[in-house]
C-alpha cells in the first residue's frame, strides 16, 4: 500500500487551510469560530455517531483497548519525566513544560478518523473510535493536570467541560444500552459529522504557526520525538505483545503516529499559558506527521 499517496488528500486539506488563512481575507478571525464550531459541536457529533452506530464487541476489542491505554500512559509518563532528566531539565522552564507536555501524547482525531476508514474500512472507523473513546479522558487528564497545578485551577471542572469526553461517554453508554439514532435524524447527523473532517483538517492548517519555536528548542525536540518516534515504536511492540489482528494493529500504529491535537494551543490559551509556542509545536507536529505516519505503518511490513 502506498501510504504517502493515501495520506496526501488529507494533508492537502491542511495545506489548503494554511494558504487560505495566510493569503486571503479568510484569516484567523474567520477560522477561530470555525475551529470552535468543529471542536464543540461537529466533531463530538461524529464521535458519538461512530461509536453508537455499530455494535461494540468489548471482548474482541479488549486487547486493542489495553494496548491503546498502555500507549497513552507511556506517552504521558515520558512527557512528565522530561524535566527530571539530568541534561534536559536544566533547559526547560516549568511553565513551558506544563503547557507543551500535552503535545507529546495528545492526537489529532480529525486526521485519525479521516484515515482509519481508508486504511481498514468501516471496521477501522469503529476501531479508531474506540481508541479515541478510551484515550480522550486519559489524554485530557494528562494535558490539564500540569497546567491546572501550576495555575491553581480545578482539574475536575476542566474535564467535565470537555466536549470530546462528553461525546465519548454518552456514545459508549448509548451503545451499551442498545440505543440508536432515530432514522429521521440520521441523515442530518451524518452530514454534520461528515463535514467536521474537512473543516477540522483545514482549521488545523489555518492554525499553524512556527515563529515562536526558537525560545525552547530542547523542549520542542523532546516532546515531538516522543510523539513521532517513540510512540510508534512502542505501538509496534504493543501490537506484538497483545497479538493484535491485522486491522487492529494497523489502526493502533496509525493512531500512535498521528500529529498532536490542534486543540493543544486552544487549551493552553484558555488556561493562561504561552499559546503561541504551543501553536508552533502543533504546526511542526502536523508537518512531521507526513513522515511519521508512513514510518509507523511501514513497520507492519
ROTI-507842 format. One record per residue (C-alpha): x, y negated, z; residue number from 1; chain. Coordinates in nm, 3 decimals. Example, Ala and Ser with C-alpha at 12.3 -4.5 7.8 and 13.67 -1.06 7.14 Angstrom:
ROTI-507842
<site east="1.230" north="0.450" up="0.780" resi="1" chain="A"/>
<site east="1.367" north="0.106" up="0.714" resi="2" chain="A"/>
//
This chain:
ROTI-507842
<site east="0.000" north="0.000" up="0.000" resi="1" chain="A"/>
<site east="0.133" north="-0.346" up="-0.095" resi="2" chain="A"/>
<site east="0.091" north="-0.528" up="0.237" resi="3" chain="A"/>
<site east="0.219" north="-0.872" up="0.125" resi="4" chain="A"/>
<site east="-0.031" north="-0.869" up="-0.163" resi="5" chain="A"/>
<site east="-0.307" north="-0.759" up="0.076" resi="6" chain="A"/>
<site east="-0.225" north="-1.041" up="0.320" resi="7" chain="A"/>
<site east="-0.189" north="-1.315" up="0.058" resi="8" chain="A"/>
<site east="-0.560" north="-1.417" up="0.027" resi="9" chain="A"/>
<site east="-0.591" north="-1.487" up="0.400" resi="10" chain="A"/>
<site east="-0.263" north="-1.674" up="0.425" resi="11" chain="A"/>
<site east="-0.357" north="-1.873" up="0.116" resi="12" chain="A"/>
<site east="-0.660" north="-1.999" up="0.310" resi="13" chain="A"/>
<site east="-0.427" north="-2.108" up="0.592" resi="14" chain="A"/>
<site east="-0.209" north="-2.291" up="0.339" resi="15" chain="A"/>
<site east="-0.521" north="-2.445" up="0.183" resi="16" chain="A"/>
<site east="-0.631" north="-2.578" up="0.522" resi="17" chain="A"/>
<site east="-0.286" north="-2.726" up="0.582" resi="18" chain="A"/>
<site east="-0.275" north="-2.901" up="0.243" resi="19" chain="A"/>
<site east="-0.632" north="-3.031" up="0.266" resi="20" chain="A"/>
<site east="-0.570" north="-3.170" up="0.615" resi="21" chain="A"/>
<site east="-0.237" north="-3.334" up="0.529" resi="22" chain="A"/>
<site east="-0.302" north="-3.471" up="0.181" resi="23" chain="A"/>
<site east="-0.673" north="-3.558" up="0.161" resi="24" chain="A"/>
<site east="-0.921" north="-3.767" up="0.355" resi="25" chain="A"/>
<site east="-1.031" north="-3.448" up="0.535" resi="26" chain="A"/>
<site east="-0.778" north="-3.498" up="0.814" resi="27" chain="A"/>
<site east="-0.768" north="-3.384" up="1.180" resi="28" chain="A"/>
<site east="-1.075" north="-3.592" up="1.268" resi="29" chain="A"/>
<site east="-1.273" north="-3.360" up="1.038" resi="30" chain="A"/>
<site east="-1.106" north="-3.032" up="1.132" resi="31" chain="A"/>
<site east="-1.121" north="-3.065" up="1.512" resi="32" chain="A"/>
<site east="-1.505" north="-3.044" up="1.514" resi="33" chain="A"/>
<site east="-1.487" north="-2.758" up="1.262" resi="34" chain="A"/>
<site east="-1.248" north="-2.571" up="1.490" resi="35" chain="A"/>
<site east="-1.478" north="-2.623" up="1.788" resi="36" chain="A"/>
<site east="-1.777" north="-2.502" up="1.586" resi="37" chain="A"/>
<site east="-1.594" north="-2.184" up="1.484" resi="38" chain="A"/>
<site east="-1.448" north="-2.119" up="1.830" resi="39" chain="A"/>
<site east="-1.759" north="-2.186" up="2.037" resi="40" chain="A"/>
<site east="-2.034" north="-2.058" up="1.804" resi="41" chain="A"/>
<site east="-1.949" north="-1.887" up="1.477" resi="42" chain="A"/>
<site east="-1.668" north="-1.660" up="1.588" resi="43" chain="A"/>
<site east="-1.847" north="-1.541" up="1.905" resi="44" chain="A"/>
<site east="-2.144" north="-1.452" up="1.680" resi="45" chain="A"/>
<site east="-1.915" north="-1.245" up="1.453" resi="46" chain="A"/>
<site east="-1.752" north="-1.076" up="1.751" resi="47" chain="A"/>
<site east="-2.089" north="-0.993" up="1.909" resi="48" chain="A"/>
<site east="-2.228" north="-0.858" up="1.582" resi="49" chain="A"/>
<site east="-1.918" north="-0.646" up="1.508" resi="50" chain="A"/>
<site east="-1.944" north="-0.479" up="1.848" resi="51" chain="A"/>
<site east="-2.320" north="-0.427" up="1.859" resi="52" chain="A"/>
<site east="-2.395" north="-0.307" up="1.506" resi="53" chain="A"/>
<site east="-2.211" north="0.028" up="1.525" resi="54" chain="A"/>
<site east="-2.243" north="0.297" up="1.795" resi="55" chain="A"/>
<site east="-1.925" north="0.289" up="2.001" resi="56" chain="A"/>
<site east="-1.772" north="0.623" up="2.096" resi="57" chain="A"/>
<site east="-1.568" north="0.531" up="2.401" resi="58" chain="A"/>
<site east="-1.432" north="0.886" up="2.422" resi="59" chain="A"/>
<site east="-1.289" north="0.876" up="2.069" resi="60" chain="A"/>
<site east="-1.157" north="0.522" up="2.116" resi="61" chain="A"/>
<site east="-1.020" north="0.574" up="2.467" resi="62" chain="A"/>
<site east="-0.661" north="0.630" up="2.352" resi="63" chain="A"/>
<site east="-0.671" north="0.321" up="2.134" resi="64" chain="A"/>
<site east="-0.814" north="0.116" up="2.420" resi="65" chain="A"/>
<site east="-0.546" north="0.240" up="2.659" resi="66" chain="A"/>
<site east="-0.273" north="0.162" up="2.407" resi="67" chain="A"/>
<site east="-0.419" north="-0.186" up="2.347" resi="68" chain="A"/>
<site east="-0.434" north="-0.266" up="2.719" resi="69" chain="A"/>
<site east="-0.076" north="-0.146" up="2.773" resi="70" chain="A"/>
<site east="0.038" north="-0.352" up="2.475" resi="71" chain="A"/>
<site east="-0.131" north="-0.664" up="2.611" resi="72" chain="A"/>
<site east="0.003" north="-0.605" up="2.963" resi="73" chain="A"/>
<site east="0.354" north="-0.561" up="2.821" resi="74" chain="A"/>
<site east="0.334" north="-0.891" up="2.635" resi="75" chain="A"/>
<site east="0.212" north="-1.076" up="2.945" resi="76" chain="A"/>
<site east="0.483" north="-0.921" up="3.164" resi="77" chain="A"/>
<site east="0.758" north="-1.010" up="2.917" resi="78" chain="A"/>
<site east="0.633" north="-1.367" up="2.879" resi="79" chain="A"/>
<site east="0.610" north="-1.417" up="3.256" resi="80" chain="A"/>
<site east="0.961" north="-1.273" up="3.305" resi="81" chain="A"/>
<site east="1.137" north="-1.526" up="3.079" resi="82" chain="A"/>
<site east="1.218" north="-1.789" up="3.349" resi="83" chain="A"/>
<site east="1.372" north="-1.517" up="3.566" resi="84" chain="A"/>
<site east="1.622" north="-1.405" up="3.304" resi="85" chain="A"/>
<site east="1.971" north="-1.530" up="3.407" resi="86" chain="A"/>
<site east="2.060" north="-1.724" up="3.094" resi="87" chain="A"/>
<site east="1.717" north="-1.825" up="2.963" resi="88" chain="A"/>
<site east="1.578" north="-1.955" up="3.290" resi="89" chain="A"/>
<site east="1.825" north="-2.245" up="3.300" resi="90" chain="A"/>
<site east="1.700" north="-2.368" up="2.962" resi="91" chain="A"/>
<site east="1.326" north="-2.369" up="3.037" resi="92" chain="A"/>
<site east="1.110" north="-2.625" up="3.209" resi="93" chain="A"/>
<site east="0.837" north="-2.478" up="3.427" resi="94" chain="A"/>
<site east="0.552" north="-2.678" up="3.268" resi="95" chain="A"/>
<site east="0.663" north="-2.596" up="2.914" resi="96" chain="A"/>
<site east="0.680" north="-2.227" up="3.002" resi="97" chain="A"/>
<site east="0.337" north="-2.235" up="3.171" resi="98" chain="A"/>
<site east="0.179" north="-2.382" up="2.857" resi="99" chain="A"/>
<site east="0.361" north="-2.171" up="2.598" resi="100" chain="A"/>
<site east="0.380" north="-1.826" up="2.764" resi="101" chain="A"/>
<site east="0.038" north="-1.754" up="2.610" resi="102" chain="A"/>
<site east="0.190" north="-1.775" up="2.261" resi="103" chain="A"/>
<site east="0.380" north="-1.450" up="2.328" resi="104" chain="A"/>
<site east="0.072" north="-1.233" up="2.378" resi="105" chain="A"/>
<site east="-0.242" north="-1.406" up="2.250" resi="106" chain="A"/>
<site east="-0.355" north="-1.326" up="1.896" resi="107" chain="A"/>
<site east="-0.542" north="-1.484" up="1.607" resi="108" chain="A"/>
<site east="-0.869" north="-1.293" up="1.600" resi="109" chain="A"/>
<site east="-0.976" north="-1.465" up="1.275" resi="110" chain="A"/>
<site east="-0.686" north="-1.308" up="1.088" resi="111" chain="A"/>
<site east="-0.728" north="-0.975" up="1.267" resi="112" chain="A"/>
<site east="-1.093" north="-0.937" up="1.171" resi="113" chain="A"/>
<site east="-1.024" north="-1.053" up="0.816" resi="114" chain="A"/>
<site east="-0.750" north="-0.792" up="0.768" resi="115" chain="A"/>
<site east="-0.899" north="-0.495" up="0.954" resi="116" chain="A"/>
<site east="-1.173" north="-0.432" up="0.701" resi="117" chain="A"/>
<site east="-0.923" north="-0.439" up="0.415" resi="118" chain="A"/>
<site east="-0.685" north="-0.200" up="0.589" resi="119" chain="A"/>
<site east="-0.930" north="0.054" up="0.731" resi="120" chain="A"/>
<site east="-1.280" north="-0.029" up="0.604" resi="121" chain="A"/>
<site east="-1.586" north="-0.069" up="0.831" resi="122" chain="A"/>
<site east="-1.427" north="0.161" up="1.089" resi="123" chain="A"/>
<site east="-1.126" north="-0.067" up="1.101" resi="124" chain="A"/>
<site east="-1.350" north="-0.365" up="1.170" resi="125" chain="A"/>
<site east="-1.513" north="-0.181" up="1.460" resi="126" chain="A"/>
<site east="-1.177" north="-0.065" up="1.599" resi="127" chain="A"/>
<site east="-1.026" north="-0.413" up="1.594" resi="128" chain="A"/>
<site east="-1.344" north="-0.549" up="1.753" resi="129" chain="A"/>
<site east="-1.292" north="-0.301" up="2.037" resi="130" chain="A"/>
<site east="-0.928" north="-0.410" up="2.073" resi="131" chain="A"/>
<site east="-1.032" north="-0.774" up="2.074" resi="132" chain="A"/>
<site east="-1.308" north="-0.697" up="2.321" resi="133" chain="A"/>
<site east="-1.081" north="-0.536" up="2.579" resi="134" chain="A"/>
<site east="-0.787" north="-0.772" up="2.517" resi="135" chain="A"/>
<site east="-0.960" north="-1.111" up="2.526" resi="136" chain="A"/>
<site east="-1.034" north="-1.108" up="2.901" resi="137" chain="A"/>
<site east="-0.682" north="-0.993" up="2.990" resi="138" chain="A"/>
<site east="-0.511" north="-1.231" up="2.747" resi="139" chain="A"/>
<site east="-0.717" north="-1.525" up="2.868" resi="140" chain="A"/>
<site east="-0.639" north="-1.448" up="3.231" resi="141" chain="A"/>
<site east="-0.272" north="-1.426" up="3.134" resi="142" chain="A"/>
<site east="-0.293" north="-1.756" up="2.946" resi="143" chain="A"/>
<site east="-0.491" north="-1.955" up="3.203" resi="144" chain="A"/>
<site east="-0.324" north="-1.839" up="3.525" resi="145" chain="A"/>
<site east="0.019" north="-2.010" up="3.486" resi="146" chain="A"/>
<site east="-0.140" north="-2.338" up="3.378" resi="147" chain="A"/>
<site east="-0.410" north="-2.323" up="3.645" resi="148" chain="A"/>
<site east="-0.145" north="-2.254" up="3.910" resi="149" chain="A"/>
<site east="0.072" north="-2.547" up="3.803" resi="150" chain="A"/>
<site east="-0.222" north="-2.785" up="3.758" resi="151" chain="A"/>
<site east="-0.419" north="-2.665" up="4.062" resi="152" chain="A"/>
<site east="-0.724" north="-2.571" up="3.855" resi="153" chain="A"/>
<site east="-0.970" north="-2.288" up="3.920" resi="154" chain="A"/>
<site east="-0.892" north="-1.969" up="3.728" resi="155" chain="A"/>
<site east="-1.246" north="-1.827" up="3.755" resi="156" chain="A"/>
<site east="-1.405" north="-2.146" up="3.624" resi="157" chain="A"/>
<site east="-1.183" north="-2.147" up="3.316" resi="158" chain="A"/>
<site east="-1.256" north="-1.781" up="3.242" resi="159" chain="A"/>
<site east="-1.635" north="-1.789" up="3.272" resi="160" chain="A"/>
<site east="-1.644" north="-2.080" up="3.026" resi="161" chain="A"/>
<site east="-1.456" north="-1.883" up="2.757" resi="162" chain="A"/>
<site east="-1.692" north="-1.808" up="2.463" resi="163" chain="A"/>
<site east="-1.494" north="-1.504" up="2.348" resi="164" chain="A"/>
<site east="-1.522" north="-1.338" up="2.688" resi="165" chain="A"/>
<site east="-1.895" north="-1.410" up="2.698" resi="166" chain="A"/>
<site east="-1.946" north="-1.271" up="2.344" resi="167" chain="A"/>
<site east="-1.738" north="-0.962" up="2.419" resi="168" chain="A"/>
<site east="-1.910" north="-0.882" up="2.749" resi="169" chain="A"/>
<site east="-2.260" north="-0.932" up="2.607" resi="170" chain="A"/>
<site east="-2.176" north="-0.730" up="2.293" resi="171" chain="A"/>
<site east="-2.041" north="-0.433" up="2.491" resi="172" chain="A"/>
<site east="-2.339" north="-0.444" up="2.728" resi="173" chain="A"/>
<site east="-2.586" north="-0.452" up="2.437" resi="174" chain="A"/>
<site east="-2.404" north="-0.166" up="2.264" resi="175" chain="A"/>
<site east="-2.413" north="0.050" up="2.577" resi="176" chain="A"/>
<site east="-2.783" north="-0.026" up="2.625" resi="177" chain="A"/>
<site east="-2.862" north="0.064" up="2.264" resi="178" chain="A"/>
<site east="-2.990" north="-0.283" up="2.174" resi="179" chain="A"/>
<site east="-2.983" north="-0.415" up="1.817" resi="180" chain="A"/>
<site east="-3.013" north="-0.748" up="1.642" resi="181" chain="A"/>
<site east="-3.370" north="-0.784" up="1.503" resi="182" chain="A"/>
<site east="-3.395" north="-0.714" up="1.130" resi="183" chain="A"/>
<site east="-3.542" north="-1.059" up="1.057" resi="184" chain="A"/>
<site east="-3.249" north="-1.228" up="1.236" resi="185" chain="A"/>
<site east="-2.966" north="-1.015" up="1.099" resi="186" chain="A"/>
<site east="-2.917" north="-1.198" up="0.764" resi="187" chain="A"/>
<site east="-2.867" north="-1.532" up="0.940" resi="188" chain="A"/>
<site east="-2.634" north="-1.379" up="1.199" resi="189" chain="A"/>
<site east="-2.431" north="-1.208" up="0.923" resi="190" chain="A"/>
<site east="-2.392" north="-1.532" up="0.730" resi="191" chain="A"/>
<site east="-2.284" north="-1.727" up="1.039" resi="192" chain="A"/>
<site east="-2.031" north="-1.459" up="1.132" resi="193" chain="A"/>
<site east="-1.903" north="-1.423" up="0.776" resi="194" chain="A"/>
<site east="-1.848" north="-1.797" up="0.741" resi="195" chain="A"/>
<site east="-1.636" north="-1.801" up="1.058" resi="196" chain="A"/>
<site east="-1.345" north="-1.617" up="0.894" resi="197" chain="A"/>
<site east="-1.260" north="-1.854" up="0.604" resi="198" chain="A"/>
<site east="-1.334" north="-2.160" up="0.817" resi="199" chain="A"/>
<site east="-1.125" north="-2.022" up="1.104" resi="200" chain="A"/>
<site east="-0.830" north="-1.949" up="0.876" resi="201" chain="A"/>
<site east="-0.846" north="-2.294" up="0.718" resi="202" chain="A"/>
<site east="-0.875" north="-2.455" up="1.062" resi="203" chain="A"/>
<site east="-0.563" north="-2.265" up="1.171" resi="204" chain="A"/>
<site east="-0.379" north="-2.416" up="0.875" resi="205" chain="A"/>
<site east="-0.515" north="-2.764" up="0.944" resi="206" chain="A"/>
<site east="-0.380" north="-2.745" up="1.299" resi="207" chain="A"/>
<site east="-0.024" north="-2.656" up="1.201" resi="208" chain="A"/>
<site east="0.248" north="-2.888" up="1.339" resi="209" chain="A"/>
<site east="0.625" north="-2.839" up="1.358" resi="210" chain="A"/>
<site east="0.759" north="-3.174" up="1.469" resi="211" chain="A"/>
<site east="0.772" north="-3.106" up="1.845" resi="212" chain="A"/>
<site east="0.964" north="-2.777" up="1.849" resi="213" chain="A"/>
<site east="1.307" north="-2.933" up="1.894" resi="214" chain="A"/>
<site east="1.251" north="-3.004" up="2.265" resi="215" chain="A"/>
<site east="1.264" north="-2.642" up="2.390" resi="216" chain="A"/>
<site east="1.426" north="-2.419" up="2.129" resi="217" chain="A"/>
<site east="1.524" north="-2.136" up="2.366" resi="218" chain="A"/>
<site east="1.167" north="-2.101" up="2.490" resi="219" chain="A"/>
<site east="1.034" north="-2.108" up="2.134" resi="220" chain="A"/>
<site east="1.268" north="-1.832" up="2.017" resi="221" chain="A"/>
<site east="1.187" north="-1.620" up="2.322" resi="222" chain="A"/>
<site east="0.806" north="-1.630" up="2.303" resi="223" chain="A"/>
<site east="0.799" north="-1.588" up="1.924" resi="224" chain="A"/>
<site east="1.041" north="-1.293" up="1.941" resi="225" chain="A"/>
<site east="0.806" north="-1.121" up="2.185" resi="226" chain="A"/>
<site east="0.504" north="-1.194" up="1.964" resi="227" chain="A"/>
<site east="0.652" north="-1.092" up="1.628" resi="228" chain="A"/>
<site east="0.925" north="-0.837" up="1.701" resi="229" chain="A"/>
<site east="0.898" north="-0.678" up="2.045" resi="230" chain="A"/>
<site east="0.522" north="-0.618" up="2.046" resi="231" chain="A"/>
<site east="0.513" north="-0.448" up="1.701" resi="232" chain="A"/>
<site east="0.790" north="-0.213" up="1.815" resi="233" chain="A"/>
<site east="0.603" north="-0.148" up="2.140" resi="234" chain="A"/>
<site east="0.283" north="-0.077" up="1.945" resi="235" chain="A"/>
<site east="0.465" north="0.174" up="1.727" resi="236" chain="A"/>
<site east="0.589" north="0.353" up="2.038" resi="237" chain="A"/>
<site east="0.241" north="0.348" up="2.196" resi="238" chain="A"/>
<site east="0.081" north="0.485" up="1.879" resi="239" chain="A"/>
<site east="0.319" north="0.782" up="1.901" resi="240" chain="A"/>
<site east="0.277" north="0.820" up="2.277" resi="241" chain="A"/>
<site east="-0.104" north="0.835" up="2.255" resi="242" chain="A"/>
<site east="-0.101" north="1.027" up="1.923" resi="243" chain="A"/>
<site east="-0.340" north="0.786" up="1.760" resi="244" chain="A"/>
<site east="-0.528" north="0.879" up="1.445" resi="245" chain="A"/>
<site east="-0.401" north="0.710" up="1.126" resi="246" chain="A"/>
<site east="-0.669" north="0.438" up="1.117" resi="247" chain="A"/>
<site east="-0.629" north="0.368" up="1.489" resi="248" chain="A"/>
<site east="-0.251" north="0.344" up="1.452" resi="249" chain="A"/>
<site east="-0.290" north="0.111" up="1.153" resi="250" chain="A"/>
<site east="-0.524" north="-0.120" up="1.345" resi="251" chain="A"/>
<site east="-0.301" north="-0.120" up="1.655" resi="252" chain="A"/>
<site east="0.012" north="-0.204" up="1.450" resi="253" chain="A"/>
<site east="-0.175" north="-0.478" up="1.265" resi="254" chain="A"/>
<site east="-0.310" north="-0.612" up="1.594" resi="255" chain="A"/>
<site east="0.039" north="-0.618" up="1.750" resi="256" chain="A"/>
<site east="0.186" north="-0.837" up="1.475" resi="257" chain="A"/>
<site east="-0.090" north="-1.096" up="1.440" resi="258" chain="A"/>
<site east="0.005" north="-1.462" up="1.466" resi="259" chain="A"/>
<site east="-0.076" north="-1.615" up="1.801" resi="260" chain="A"/>
<site east="-0.419" north="-1.765" up="1.865" resi="261" chain="A"/>
<site east="-0.481" north="-2.106" up="1.708" resi="262" chain="A"/>
<site east="-0.672" north="-2.196" up="2.024" resi="263" chain="A"/>
<site east="-0.350" north="-2.186" up="2.231" resi="264" chain="A"/>
<site east="-0.296" north="-2.557" up="2.178" resi="265" chain="A"/>
<site east="-0.665" north="-2.631" up="2.241" resi="266" chain="A"/>
<site east="-0.636" north="-2.461" up="2.581" resi="267" chain="A"/>
<site east="-0.307" north="-2.639" up="2.658" resi="268" chain="A"/>
<site east="-0.460" north="-2.977" up="2.572" resi="269" chain="A"/>
<site east="-0.775" north="-2.912" up="2.774" resi="270" chain="A"/>
<site east="-0.566" north="-2.824" up="3.079" resi="271" chain="A"/>
<site east="-0.339" north="-3.128" up="3.052" resi="272" chain="A"/>
<site east="-0.019" north="-2.978" up="2.909" resi="273" chain="A"/>
<site east="0.203" north="-3.061" up="2.610" resi="274" chain="A"/>
<site east="-0.037" north="-2.951" up="2.336" resi="275" chain="A"/>
<site east="0.181" north="-3.087" up="2.055" resi="276" chain="A"/>
<site east="0.465" north="-2.849" up="2.147" resi="277" chain="A"/>
<site east="0.227" north="-2.554" up="2.170" resi="278" chain="A"/>
<site east="0.078" north="-2.652" up="1.832" resi="279" chain="A"/>
<site east="0.428" north="-2.630" up="1.685" resi="280" chain="A"/>
<site east="0.466" north="-2.278" up="1.825" resi="281" chain="A"/>
<site east="0.128" north="-2.181" up="1.679" resi="282" chain="A"/>
<site east="0.237" north="-2.315" up="1.341" resi="283" chain="A"/>
<site east="0.564" north="-2.125" up="1.341" resi="284" chain="A"/>
<site east="0.388" north="-1.809" up="1.459" resi="285" chain="A"/>
<site east="0.141" north="-1.837" up="1.171" resi="286" chain="A"/>
<site east="0.431" north="-1.858" up="0.926" resi="287" chain="A"/>
<site east="0.615" north="-1.568" up="1.094" resi="288" chain="A"/>
<site east="0.301" north="-1.356" up="1.064" resi="289" chain="A"/>
<site east="0.371" north="-1.335" up="0.690" resi="290" chain="A"/>
<site east="0.683" north="-1.136" up="0.782" resi="291" chain="A"/>
<site east="0.576" north="-0.953" up="1.099" resi="292" chain="A"/>
<site east="0.256" north="-0.801" up="0.961" resi="293" chain="A"/>
<site east="0.425" north="-0.622" up="0.669" resi="294" chain="A"/>
<site east="0.706" north="-0.522" up="0.908" resi="295" chain="A"/>
<site east="0.466" north="-0.369" up="1.162" resi="296" chain="A"/>
<site east="0.251" north="-0.194" up="0.904" resi="297" chain="A"/>
<site east="0.564" north="-0.072" up="0.726" resi="298" chain="A"/>
<site east="0.666" north="0.114" up="1.043" resi="299" chain="A"/>
<site east="0.381" north="0.359" up="0.972" resi="300" chain="A"/>
<site east="0.559" north="0.476" up="0.659" resi="301" chain="A"/>
//
